[in-house]
Amino acid sequence: MLAQERPVNPTVQSGVHPTHAPSGQIGPNAIIRTVQALTERYGEARTHELLRRVGHAALITSLPAVMIDEQEFLALMQSLRKQLGLDETGAILQRAGELTAGYVIGNRIPGPVKLLLKLLPRSLSLRILCSAIQQHAWTFVGSGEFHYRLGRNPQFSITNCIEARQVQAATPICHFYQAAFETMLRTLIDPRTCVEEIACCACGGDACVFRLTFDANIDRRPGPEPKSMKYDV
């Protein structure tokens, strides 16, 4: 069972590769794709209304184009959680994670590299991709730390995860990172990949830990919601 698994301790396990962020900045896609996910879900007019209501009206006319302070993404998530609740915000962040991974795959990874990853044995492709993720981790974890462990039970983990800060939850809530990791791995490594968060700082964990498996027979995520939503935004 997932709850019984002992997640990797990134500070003591051998074969774990830490990355320290040079600053508390992250790439602008965290906010750009969250706004895009809101627009997909609610439509443009209702998204603008929501952004005004939660104090982020500036995003209606000006999305970031350079690295941003991680606190801006945290503030947007917290505002949405307060207005929409954890579950609905989680669905939005999940879609934002998918969109972010799609952008990275389409715009930051050369075509020959994508082809090579698909041709190589999965274990080798995963090692190459994890090394690349590690090198660029500071752009999405900010002042947090990204770690990975390969082998029989591969895992990713993030300590001081932005998505799990200043919030308490009964179940893991890092939907943005889970979806980004899963989309990237499914697209580049194996379409049967599942990434599941098995420990979360929001639940009292020391790190947010994501288990990787490669034998999924179905997509466990629900399909997109219709734009006509019952939520009052």
DOPALUM-581224 format. One record per residue (C-alpha): x, y, z; residue number from 1. Coordinates in pm, whole numbers, always signed. Layout:
! residues N
     px     py     pz pos
      X      Y      Z NUM
...
! end
This chain:
! residues 233
     px     py     pz pos
     +0     +0     +0   1
   +118   +353    -71   2
    +73   +474   +283   3
   +296   +195   +412   4
   +587   +268   +183   5
   +885   +442   +334   6
   +980   +731   +105   7
  +1339   +812    +30   8
  +1519  +1038   +277   9
  +1707  +1265    +38  10
  +1974  +1357   +291  11
  +2102  +1009   +366  12
  +2016   +769    +82  13
  +2293   +670   -152  14
  +2232   +742   -518  15
  +2030  +1057   -444  16
  +2122  +1369   -633  17
  +2038  +1704   -466  18
  +2008  +2034   -646  19
  +2021  +2363   -453  20
  +1843  +2659   -604  21
  +2064  +2971   -629  22
  +1766  +3189   -539  23
  +1395  +3184   -468  24
  +1306  +3236   -833  25
  +1121  +3007  -1073  26
  +1024  +3018  -1438  27
   +719  +3221  -1543  28
   +532  +2917  -1677  29
   +407  +2832  -1327  30
   +185  +3142  -1344  31
   +132  +3155  -1721  32
     +2  +2798  -1735  33
   -210  +2839  -1422  34
   -389  +3131  -1585  35
   -421  +2925  -1904  36
   -571  +2636  -1706  37
   -818  +2872  -1542  38
   -922  +3006  -1882  39
   -970  +2655  -2019  40
  -1185  +2563  -1722  41
  -1396  +2876  -1676  42
  -1362  +3078  -1993  43
  -1196  +3415  -2029  44
  -1464  +3637  -1873  45
  -1506  +3429  -1558  46
  -1130  +3389  -1522  47
  -1086  +3765  -1533  48
  -1357  +3805  -1273  49
  -1189  +3546  -1052  50
   -845  +3706  -1084  51
   -991  +4043   -985  52
  -1170  +3888   -690  53
   -858  +3720   -553  54
   -635  +4024   -596  55
   -439  +3920   -906  56
   -601  +4146  -1165  57
   -260  +4241  -1306  58
   -240  +3895  -1463  59
   -533  +3981  -1690  60
   -327  +4221  -1898  61
    +32  +4124  -1821  62
   +170  +3776  -1773  63
   +533  +3735  -1663  64
   +795  +3688  -1931  65
  +1103  +3643  -1714  66
  +1196  +3455  -1398  67
   +964  +3538  -1108  68
   +988  +3534   -731  69
   +852  +3200   -611  70
   +632  +3391   -366  71
   +423  +3516   -659  72
   +327  +3160   -751  73
   +266  +3072   -387  74
    +45  +3380   -343  75
   -161  +3290   -650  76
   -210  +2932   -530  77
   -311  +3046   -183  78
   -558  +3298   -322  79
   -717  +3034   -544  80
   -736  +2783   -259  81
   -911  +3037    -40  82
  -1164  +3118   -312  83
  -1215  +2776   -473  84
  -1103  +2523   -214  85
   -821  +2268   -221  86
   -982  +2018   -457  87
  -1083  +2259   -731  88
   -753  +2446   -711  89
   -578  +2111   -725  90
   -753  +2028  -1052  91
   -645  +2363  -1196  92
   -286  +2315  -1083  93
   -282  +1964  -1227  94
   -377  +2101  -1566  95
   -119  +2380  -1525  96
   +146  +2116  -1460  97
    +48  +1928  -1775  98
    +61  +2249  -1978  99
   +398  +2344  -1832 100
   +546  +2006  -1920 101
   +399  +2034  -2268 102
   +563  +2371  -2315 103
   +900  +2243  -2198 104
   +880  +1937  -2424 105
   +776  +2145  -2723 106
  +1012  +2439  -2676 107
  +1307  +2340  -2461 108
  +1400  +1986  -2567 109
  +1552  +1943  -2915 110
  +1378  +1702  -3151 111
  +1679  +1468  -3186 112
  +1699  +1437  -2807 113
  +1329  +1347  -2785 114
  +1376  +1083  -3053 115
  +1682   +942  -2879 116
  +1501   +912  -2546 117
  +1227   +708  -2712 118
  +1474   +477  -2888 119
  +1699   +401  -2592 120
  +1614   +141  -2325 121
  +1383   +293  -2066 122
  +1634   +271  -1781 123
  +1895   +463  -1978 124
  +1646   +719  -2109 125
  +1521   +777  -1754 126
  +1874   +831  -1626 127
  +1947  +1085  -1900 128
  +1620  +1271  -1842 129
  +1660  +1277  -1464 130
  +2008  +1422  -1502 131
  +1868  +1699  -1722 132
  +1583  +1766  -1477 133
  +1834  +1788  -1194 134
  +2046  +2042  -1380 135
  +1745  +2268  -1437 136
  +1558  +2195  -1113 137
  +1624  +2539   -967 138
  +1397  +2685  -1235 139
  +1091  +2506  -1094 140
  +1165  +2440   -725 141
  +1309  +2782   -642 142
  +1456  +2775   -292 143
  +1345  +2413   -252 144
  +1557  +2113   -341 145
  +1495  +1844   -601 146
  +1625  +1491   -556 147
  +1589  +1172   -751 148
  +1654   +804   -691 149
  +1663   +546   -967 150
  +1684   +168   -957 151
  +1413    -73   -855 152
  +1189   +185   -687 153
  +1250   +518   -862 154
  +1137   +832   -684 155
  +1151  +1207   -716 156
  +1134  +1430   -412 157
  +1118  +1801   -338 158
  +1206  +1945     -1 159
  +1056  +2283    +89 160
   +813  +2239   -201 161
   +642  +2563   -302 162
   +308  +2393   -364 163
   +299  +2245    -13 164
   +392  +2559   +181 165
   +157  +2741   +418 166
   -114  +2476   +384 167
   -222  +2164   +573 168
   -402  +1874   +409 169
   -506  +1519   +484 170
   -377  +1390   +150 171
    -91  +1498    -79 172
   -167  +1816   -273 173
   +126  +1877   -510 174
    -81  +1836   -825 175
   +124  +2080  -1032 176
   +449  +1890   -986 177
   +289  +1545  -1006 178
   +126  +1629  -1340 179
   +436  +1797  -1480 180
   +655  +1498  -1395 181
   +402  +1247  -1525 182
   +337  +1430  -1851 183
   +708  +1463  -1921 184
   +780  +1097  -1845 185
   +480   +970  -2040 186
   +571  +1176  -2343 187
   +946  +1121  -2346 188
  +1003   +784  -2176 189
   +701   +555  -2151 190
   +330   +630  -2207 191
   +243   +381  -1930 192
   +418   +592  -1666 193
   +234   +685  -1348 194
   +368   +939  -1102 195
   +201   +937   -762 196
   +276  +1159   -465 197
   +318   +926   -167 198
   +433  +1180    +93 199
   +375  +1553   +121 200
   +500  +1838   +338 201
   +140  +1960   +361 202
    +58  +1632   +540 203
   +351  +1662   +780 204
   +616  +1491   +568 205
   +978  +1598   +550 206
   +959  +1613   +171 207
   +710  +1578   -110 208
   +787  +1237   -258 209
   +670  +1108   -596 210
   +679   +740   -682 211
   +739   +641  -1046 212
   +585   +325  -1191 213
   +576   +208  -1551 214
   +296    -47  -1576 215
    -18   +167  -1577 216
   -292    +22  -1796 217
   -527   +319  -1779 218
   -508   +691  -1730 219
   -618   +737  -1371 220
   -679  +1110  -1414 221
  -1032  +1229  -1488 222
  -1109  +1389  -1820 223
  -1145  +1767  -1858 224
  -1441  +1930  -1690 225
  -1690  +2117  -1909 226
  -1658  +2492  -1908 227
  -2000  +2526  -1749 228
  -1896  +2475  -1389 229
  -2094  +2461  -1070 230
  -1828  +2654   -880 231
  -1900  +3015   -800 232
  -1608  +3214   -925 233
! end
